[in-house]
Amino acid sequence: MLRLPPFRYVAPRTAGEAARILAGHGPEAMAVAGGTDLFPNMKRRQFTPRLLVGLRNLEGASGVQANGGLTVGALATLSAVAASPVVTARWPAVARSAGLVSSPPLRNAGTMGGNLCVDTRCNYYNQSESWRASIGYCMKKDGEVCLVAPGSDKCWALSSSDTAPVMIALGAEVTLVGPSGERRIAVSDLYGPDGIAYLTKRPEEVLTAIHVPDRSGWATTYRKVRRRGSIDFPVLGVAVAVRRGASRQVEEARIVLGAVHTAPVEAADAEEFLRGRPLDPETIEMAAGIAYKPAKPLDNADLAYAWRKRMARIEVARALREVAGLPTGDLPAIAS
């Protein structure tokens, strides 16, 4: 049986207090909300903090408010967001992405902020300490070489968040609270350059809220590929948001791929291709052929990476057909 390493636990009441504690203890401290990813990682000795700063009691960091835009407290559970009538009606891709994370018991504990900040994943990293020791460890923890790409100077562990691609596609922002105040940044700016430095927020900063703009008139969706229909992390996520004008031609489009790189990847060339065009089957297939090119799956997740690359093209096409109201063969269209 894998057991947690010893640690102390504190539960501050405000985000500012939590940030000051994190800053005061440096790398010996980590924040924890639902703990659905952190605690298993601690059991595998990927993290061994001496102090855990519990966030579940922070004032004003829970709940869902819709007043024009949508404000989601970072501590709102994935289950609560997935079941929220207002989120389902007006931001359906947000509800779907939250509802596709892991399994019902873990969604009851896991939080929206936690999923945005979830650790990157890799076949060579998400193993027990004894397994990792037997192969000499990897760059992300205790080793010096990326075992996925030994000649690389960066870690290729994958972004594994389901909600991040959707939030980026919708142009969402987050509030970060530090010891000396707060700042607000785009979700697209939250992610760093490799699988180790995968977040740009400072270690002492606490994510307290997610702000999603009003997307009335947009059609949105999120699609997830994984081996099983529950529990598993994504081996591919596709978020699409499209706004069409009176002529039904695309005025704006956002396509964001998850689990294909160290951070979510925006398919900017495909977005540009769609502008001014009808969302018909021919256009969709051409756009999907452009959108899957930034996907760079390696041997770092479940299922064959060549197959995952092909599925990026297929799932982008399915997502675009869905928002266009065309048959996809497996899911009904959702639109706001």
N, C-alpha and C positions, 0 to 999 in steps of 0.2 A: 504494500500500500504506500502510495506517495503521500507524504505529509508536508504541511506548510512549515517553512522555517520560522524560528522565533521572531516576534516583532512586538512593538508597542502600538497601541491604537488610540488616536485622539479624534474627537468629533466636534470641530468648531461650528459655530452658528452662522458665521458670515463668510462670504468668499474672500474678503480682504484678510480676515484672520487666518483662513486656510492658506492663502498665498504667503503671508508672513511666516507661518510655521514651515512651509515648504522651503522658503528662501533661507530660513535660519538653519535648517538641517541639511541643505544641499543634497548631494546624491544619496544620502542615507535615507531620504524620505520619498515616498510616492503617494499620490492621491488615489483614492479608490471610491467608486460610486457603487455600481451593481456588483462588480468583482467577477463577472462571468468569464472574463478573459484573463484578468490579472491573477486571480487565485490559482487557476491551473498552471499558468506560467511560473508562479512562485513555487508550486509543488515540483515543477521540473527544474527548479533553480535557474531559470532564465532571469529572474529578478529575485533579489534577496534584500529588500529594504528592511532597515531596522525600525522604521516608523511608518505606519500607514495613517494618512490623513483622510478620515472618512468624510464624504461630501453629502451624504444622504439627508442631513438635517439642515443644509444651508437655506437661509431665508430667501424667498423669492426666486428660487431656481427650479421650481417644479410647475407643472400645469401647462395648459395650452390656451392661448388667447388669440382670437381672430377679430381684428378691427381694421379692415382694409387689408393689411398684410397679416401674416401669421407669425406669432412669437411662440416658440416652444422652449420651455424651460429645459436646460441641459439634463436635469434629473428626472424629467418625465420618462416613464418607462416606455419601452418599445410597444408593449401591449396596449397601453393607454392611447398612444398616438395612432396605432393601427386601427383601434376601435372608435376613435373620435368621429362623430358624425360630421362635424364641420371640416375636419381634415379630409375625410373620405370624399365629401361632396366637392370641395374647392381645390384641394391639393392631393388628388388621388394617388399620384406617384409617390408622394411622401408616405401616405398610409400603406401603400403596397410594399415599399422597400422596408419599412419598419416591421411589417407583418411577415416578411420572408426571412428575417434574421433568425437563425438557429431554430429553436423549438419553443413551444408555449411556456414551459416552466422558466426557461432562460429569458424569454421576452418579458416575463413578469418581473424579473429582477434587473435585466439589462436596461441601460438608459440611452437616450438619444445622443447625449454628449459623449458617453462612453463608446458608442459605435462609431462616431466620427473620429475618435482618437484611438480606435482599436489598433493594437500592435500589428505590424506587418508579419506575414507568414511565409514559411518555406519548409519544404520536405526535410531539409537538413538541420533546421532550427527547432521546429515544434516536435521535439522528441525528448525522452527522458535524459537526465544528466548522464547516466551510464551509457546510453546509446551514443550520445554526442561525444563522450570521452573516447569511445571505442574507435571513432573515425577521426579523432584529432580536433574536434570542434570546428566551428566555422567562424567567419569574420564577424558575424553579428553578435556572437557570444563566445568569448574565451579563445578564439582562434585568430588566424591572420589571413586566411584565404577564403574567398567565396567559393564554396564547393559546387555551386551551380555553374559558375563561369570563373575557373581558376586563374585566368589571365587578367581578370578585371580588377580595377582598383576601387570598386564600389560594391556594396551589398545589393543583391537582387531580390531580396525578400519582397513579397507582393503586398500591395494595398489590399486589405480584406474587408473593407467597410461596404455594406449594402446601401447605407443612407448617403454616403458622400457623393457618389455620382449624381444622384437625384438633386441634392442640394446645390451642387455646382451647376447642373443644367438649369435650375430654376433661379440662379443668381443670388443664392442665399448668403447671409453674413452671420458671423458669430461674435459674441461679446466675450472678451478675455479680461479677467480681473487679476492684476498683479499687486505686489505690496504697496505700490505708490499710486494706484489708480487703475482705470480700465481703458481698453481700446476696442475698436470694432474693425474687423477685417473680413474680406470675402472668404468664403469656404475654399474657393480655389487657391487662395494664398496660404491656407493652413498647412499645406503638405510640402515636405522638404525634398531634397534631391536624391536620396537613396533609402535603402531599406533600414538603415540604422538611424540616420537623422531624418526620420519620416515625418516629423512635425516641425513646423516653424515656430510654434508657440514656445515661450520660454518654460523651462521645467517648473518654475514656481507659479506660473500663471494657471488660473482656473477658468475653464470654459463654463459660462453660466447660462447663456441663452443662444438660440438659433433664430434668425430673423429671415423669413421667406416672403418675398414680395407678392403682391396680388398678381395672380396669373390668369385672371378671367379672360376668356377668349383663346387661351392656349390649350392644346391637346397634349397630354403628358402620359408617360408610362415608364415602368421599370420592369426589366426582365432579368432573371437570374438562372444561371446554369450551375448545377452541382450534381454530384453522383446520386444522392438521395433527395427525396422531396422535403426533408426536414433535417435539422441539426447542422448539416455541413456548411462550411464557409463557401463563398462563391468561387468558382474557377473562371467565371465570367459574369459581369454585370453590365447591363446596357440601360442607360437612362436617356430618354428622348423627350424634348419639349419643342413643339412646333406651333407657330401662330400664322394663320392664313388670313388673307384679306377677303374683301367682297367678291373678288374674282376667283377665289379659292386657290390662288397661287401662294406659295410660301413667302411670307414677309420676313420671318425670323425663324431660325432653327438652332437647337442645341443638341449635340450628341456627345455623351460622355461614357467612356468605357471604364469599368472597374475590374480589378483582379488580373490585369494584363501587364502591369508595370508596377514600379515601386510607389506610384501615386496614381490617382485617377487621371485618365488621358482624354482630353477633349479632341474630337475629330474635326478640327477647324476647317480643313479643306472640304470635307463633305458638307459642313454647314454652309459654306460659301457656295458650293455647287447647287444646293437646294434653293437658295434665294431666287425668287422670281420665277420659279418653275411650278407646274402642277404636281401634286403629290399622287401621281399615277403609278401603276406597276413598273413601267419602264424606268421612270425617274428614280423610283425607290431602289431598284436593283443596281442602277448606276451609282447612286449615292452610297449604298452598302459596300460596293466594290471599292470605293474611295475610303470609307470610314474605317474599315478593318485594318488598313495598312499600318497605322500607328501601334497596333497591338503587337507586343513583343513577348509572348509567353515563352518561358524556358522550362527546364525540368525542375521546377520549384513548387509545383502544386499537384493536386490529384488529376488523373487522366492525362492522356498523351498531349504534349504541347502542340504538335502539329494539328491535331484535331481541335484543340482549343482555339487555335488561330483561325481555322475554317469556320468554327461556330461563331466567331465574332462577326463575320460577314452575314451569316444566316440570321443571327439574332438581331442585328441592326435592321435588316430587311423586315423581319417580323415586327419589330417595334415600330418602324415607320408605317407598315401596313396597319398596325393597330391604331395608331393615332389618326390615320387617314380614313378609318372606318372600313377598311378592306378585310376580308377573311384572313386569319392567320392559321386557322386549323386547330388552335388549342385554347385561346383566351379571348374573352369579349373585349371590345374596345372600352377604354375609359378616357374621359375628357372632362375638362373643366370649362 
